[in-house]
Amino acid sequence: MSRNAKIAYVSLLGLAGLIVLLVGLFTAAFGFFIGLIIAIACWVGSGILARYWEVKK
């Protein structure tokens, strides 16, 4: 897998965390705290993946 593809996957995972956080904040789909926990999990996962693939976030 190319370096740009790895950066794209890490960035998309971070973006997914932001979207989940905003959905939890502004809608009644699920509570804010559930959205916050899922967003933090996405961000931690993207950090771990970035370190494993040796790319910068």
DRENTORKOL-3810 file (N, C-alpha, C; in nm, 4 decimals):
REM DRENTORKOL-3810
@n.u->0.0850; n.v->-0.1162; n.w->0.0000; ca.u->0.0000; ca.v->0.0000; ca.w->0.0000; c.u->0.0903; c.v->0.1235; c.w->0.0000
@n.u->0.0535; n.v->0.2220; n.w->-0.0793; ca.u->0.1373; ca.v->0.3410; ca.w->-0.0885; c.u->0.1224; c.v->0.4287; c.w->0.0361
@n.u->0.2186; n.v->0.5171; n.w->0.0529; ca.u->0.2190; ca.v->0.6061; ca.w->0.1689; c.u->0.0986; c.v->0.6992; c.w->0.1665
@n.u->0.0607; n.v->0.7481; n.w->0.0490; ca.u->-0.0552; ca.v->0.8378; ca.w->0.0385; c.u->-0.1844; c.v->0.7662; c.w->0.0754
@n.u->-0.1957; n.v->0.6403; n.w->0.0402; ca.u->-0.3154; ca.v->0.5637; ca.w->0.0757; c.u->-0.3232; c.v->0.5442; c.w->0.2269
@n.u->-0.2100; n.v->0.5204; n.w->0.2906; ca.u->-0.2083; ca.v->0.5055; ca.w->0.4360; c.u->-0.2500; c.v->0.6347; c.w->0.5041
@n.u->-0.1989; n.v->0.7474; n.w->0.4543; ca.u->-0.2367; ca.v->0.8780; ca.w->0.5103; c.u->-0.3860; c.v->0.9020; c.w->0.4912
@n.u->-0.4384; n.v->0.8628; n.w->0.3774; ca.u->-0.5818; ca.v->0.8811; ca.w->0.3506; c.u->-0.6659; c.v->0.7990; c.w->0.4465
@n.u->-0.6284; n.v->0.6750; n.w->0.4730; ca.u->-0.7047; ca.v->0.5915; ca.w->0.5661; c.u->-0.7019; c.v->0.6484; c.w->0.7073
@n.u->-0.5869; n.v->0.6957; n.w->0.7507; ca.u->-0.5757; ca.v->0.7534; ca.w->0.8848; c.u->-0.6600; c.v->0.8803; c.w->0.8939
@n.u->-0.6561; n.v->0.9628; n.w->0.7903; ca.u->-0.7341; ca.v->1.0863; ca.w->0.7893; c.u->-0.8842; c.v->1.0576; c.w->0.7877
@n.u->-0.9252; n.v->0.9584; n.w->0.7113; ca.u->-1.0672; ca.v->0.9237; ca.w->0.7056; c.u->-1.1191; c.v->0.8714; c.w->0.8390
@n.u->-1.0354; n.v->0.7972; n.w->0.9106; ca.u->-1.0758; ca.v->0.7484; ca.w->1.0415; c.u->-1.0904; c.v->0.8642; c.w->1.1399
@n.u->-1.0015; n.v->0.9610; n.w->1.1334; ca.u->-1.0137; ca.v->1.0799; ca.w->1.2164; c.u->-1.1364; c.v->1.1616; c.w->1.1804
@n.u->-1.1659; n.v->1.1729; n.w->1.0512; ca.u->-1.2850; ca.v->1.2441; ca.w->1.0064; c.u->-1.4120; c.v->1.1730; c.w->1.0511
@n.u->-1.4112; n.v->1.0417; n.w->1.0487; ca.u->-1.5271; ca.v->0.9653; ca.w->1.0965; c.u->-1.5526; c.v->0.9934; c.w->1.2439
@n.u->-1.4463; n.v->1.0062; n.w->1.3224; ca.u->-1.4619; ca.v->1.0414; ca.w->1.4631; c.u->-1.5248; c.v->1.1779; c.w->1.4807
@n.u->-1.4828; n.v->1.2737; n.w->1.4002; ca.u->-1.5408; ca.v->1.4083; ca.w->1.4075; c.u->-1.6881; c.v->1.4071; c.w->1.3689
@n.u->-1.7232; n.v->1.3337; n.w->1.2660; ca.u->-1.8626; ca.v->1.3263; ca.w->1.2221; c.u->-1.9497; c.v->1.2621; c.w->1.3293
@n.u->-1.9011; n.v->1.1559; n.w->1.3903; ca.u->-1.9767; ca.v->1.0895; ca.w->1.4974; c.u->-1.9972; c.v->1.1856; c.w->1.6146
@n.u->-1.8937; n.v->1.2610; n.w->1.6481; ca.u->-1.9048; ca.v->1.3574; ca.w->1.7572; c.u->-2.0084; c.v->1.4645; c.w->1.7256
@n.u->-2.0062; n.v->1.5168; n.w->1.6042; ca.u->-2.1020; ca.v->1.6202; ca.w->1.5663; c.u->-2.2447; c.v->1.5667; c.w->1.5589
@n.u->-2.2615; n.v->1.4446; n.w->1.5104; ca.u->-2.3955; ca.v->1.3845; ca.w->1.5073; c.u->-2.4479; c.v->1.3668; c.w->1.6491
@n.u->-2.3638; n.v->1.3224; n.w->1.7395; ca.u->-2.4052; ca.v->1.3064; ca.w->1.8784; c.u->-2.4353; c.v->1.4390; c.w->1.9451
@n.u->-2.3674; n.v->1.5443; n.w->1.9023; ca.u->-2.3861; ca.v->1.6746; ca.w->1.9631; c.u->-2.5132; c.v->1.7431; c.w->1.9142
@n.u->-2.5407; n.v->1.7357; n.w->1.7847; ca.u->-2.6483; ca.v->1.8156; ca.w->1.7259; c.u->-2.7765; c.v->1.7392; c.w->1.6942
@n.u->-2.7804; n.v->1.6087; n.w->1.7087; ca.u->-2.9024; ca.v->1.5345; ca.w->1.6799; c.u->-2.9391; c.v->1.4464; c.w->1.7985
@n.u->-3.0556; n.v->1.3883; n.w->1.7888; ca.u->-3.1016; ca.v->1.2990; ca.w->1.8940; c.u->-3.0831; c.v->1.1524; c.w->1.8540
@n.u->-2.9977; n.v->1.1275; n.w->1.7545; ca.u->-2.9753; ca.v->0.9901; ca.w->1.7092; c.u->-2.9189; c.v->0.9050; c.w->1.8218
@n.u->-2.8243; n.v->0.9573; n.w->1.8936; ca.u->-2.7723; ca.v->0.8945; ca.w->2.0146; c.u->-2.7179; c.v->1.0057; c.w->2.1014
@n.u->-2.6954; n.v->0.9771; n.w->2.2257; ca.u->-2.6550; ca.v->1.0799; ca.w->2.3200; c.u->-2.5166; c.v->1.1356; c.w->2.2928
@n.u->-2.4913; n.v->1.2509; n.w->2.3519; ca.u->-2.3623; ca.v->1.3163; ca.w->2.3341; c.u->-2.2489; c.v->1.2312; c.w->2.3887
@n.u->-2.2694; n.v->1.1707; n.w->2.5036; ca.u->-2.1615; ca.v->1.0941; ca.w->2.5656; c.u->-2.1289; c.v->0.9679; c.w->2.4868
@n.u->-2.2288; n.v->0.9056; n.w->2.4269; ca.u->-2.2030; ca.v->0.7887; ca.w->2.3407; c.u->-2.1229; c.v->0.8334; c.w->2.2187
@n.u->-2.1631; n.v->0.9455; n.w->2.1591; ca.u->-2.0892; ca.v->0.9989; ca.w->2.0447; c.u->-1.9471; c.v->1.0358; c.w->2.0815
@n.u->-1.9291; n.v->1.0922; n.w->2.2009; ca.u->-1.7957; ca.v->1.1291; ca.w->2.2470; c.u->-1.7075; c.v->1.0058; c.w->2.2649
@n.u->-1.7627; n.v->0.9020; n.w->2.3220; ca.u->-1.6857; ca.v->0.7789; ca.w->2.3433; c.u->-1.6475; c.v->0.7158; c.w->2.2100
@n.u->-1.7403; n.v->0.7121; n.w->2.1160; ca.u->-1.7100; ca.v->0.6541; ca.w->1.9846; c.u->-1.6073; c.v->0.7399; c.w->1.9114
@n.u->-1.6199; n.v->0.8729; n.w->1.9212; ca.u->-1.5243; ca.v->0.9624; ca.w->1.8561; c.u->-1.3842; c.v->0.9447; c.w->1.9141
@n.u->-1.3746; n.v->0.9354; n.w->2.0451; ca.u->-1.2434; ca.v->0.9151; ca.w->2.1074; c.u->-1.1842; c.v->0.7813; c.w->2.0628
@n.u->-1.2682; n.v->0.6792; n.w->2.0526; ca.u->-1.2198; ca.v->0.5490; ca.w->2.0055; c.u->-1.1670; c.v->0.5585; c.w->1.8618
@n.u->-1.2359; n.v->0.6336; n.w->1.7771; ca.u->-1.1888; ca.v->0.6523; ca.w->1.6390; c.u->-1.0559; c.v->0.7263; c.w->1.6368
@n.u->-1.0431; n.v->0.8305; n.w->1.7188; ca.u->-0.9195; ca.v->0.9086; ca.w->1.7203; c.u->-0.8027; c.v->0.8281; c.w->1.7758
@n.u->-0.8278; n.v->0.7502; n.w->1.8785; ca.u->-0.7216; ca.v->0.6651; ca.w->1.9329; c.u->-0.6830; c.v->0.5595; c.w->1.8297
@n.u->-0.7819; n.v->0.5029; n.w->1.7646; ca.u->-0.7550; ca.v->0.4041; ca.w->1.6604; c.u->-0.6753; c.v->0.4624; c.w->1.5450
@n.u->-0.7061; n.v->0.5854; n.w->1.5052; ca.u->-0.6299; ca.v->0.6472; ca.w->1.3966; c.u->-0.4869; c.v->0.6775; c.w->1.4409
@n.u->-0.4684; n.v->0.7139; n.w->1.5670; ca.u->-0.3332; ca.v->0.7366; ca.w->1.6169; c.u->-0.2509; c.v->0.6093; c.w->1.6207
@n.u->-0.3129; n.v->0.5019; n.w->1.6644; ca.u->-0.2437; ca.v->0.3727; ca.w->1.6672; c.u->-0.2090; c.v->0.3274; c.w->1.5264
@n.u->-0.3049; n.v->0.3428; n.w->1.4349; ca.u->-0.2817; ca.v->0.3030; ca.w->1.2966; c.u->-0.1721; c.v->0.3879; c.w->1.2328
@n.u->-0.1701; n.v->0.5170; n.w->1.2611; ca.u->-0.0672; ca.v->0.6049; ca.w->1.2066; c.u->0.0706; c.v->0.5658; c.w->1.2590
@n.u->0.0784; n.v->0.5327; n.w->1.3863; ca.u->0.2071; ca.v->0.4921; ca.w->1.4418; c.u->0.2510; c.v->0.3582; c.w->1.3825
@n.u->0.1580; n.v->0.2663; n.w->1.3653; ca.u->0.1905; ca.v->0.1345; ca.w->1.3102; c.u->0.2400; c.v->0.1460; c.w->1.1658
@n.u->0.1739; n.v->0.2325; n.w->1.0882; ca.u->0.2124; ca.v->0.2513; ca.w->0.9483; c.u->0.3234; c.v->0.3536; c.w->0.9294
@n.u->0.3660; n.v->0.4176; n.w->1.0379; ca.u->0.4723; ca.v->0.5178; ca.w->1.0365; c.u->0.4398; c.v->0.6343; c.w->0.9444
@n.u->0.3196; n.v->0.6896; n.w->0.9620; ca.u->0.2795; ca.v->0.8114; ca.w->0.8896; c.u->0.2401; c.v->0.9165; c.w->0.9934
@n.u->0.2451; n.v->1.0422; n.w->0.9521; ca.u->0.2050; ca.v->1.1500; ca.w->1.0409; c.u->0.0562; c.v->1.1743; c.w->1.0260
@n.u->-0.0073; n.v->1.2090; n.w->1.1372; ca.u->-0.1499; ca.v->1.2393; ca.w->1.1345; c.u->-0.1721; c.v->1.3788; c.w->1.0827
END
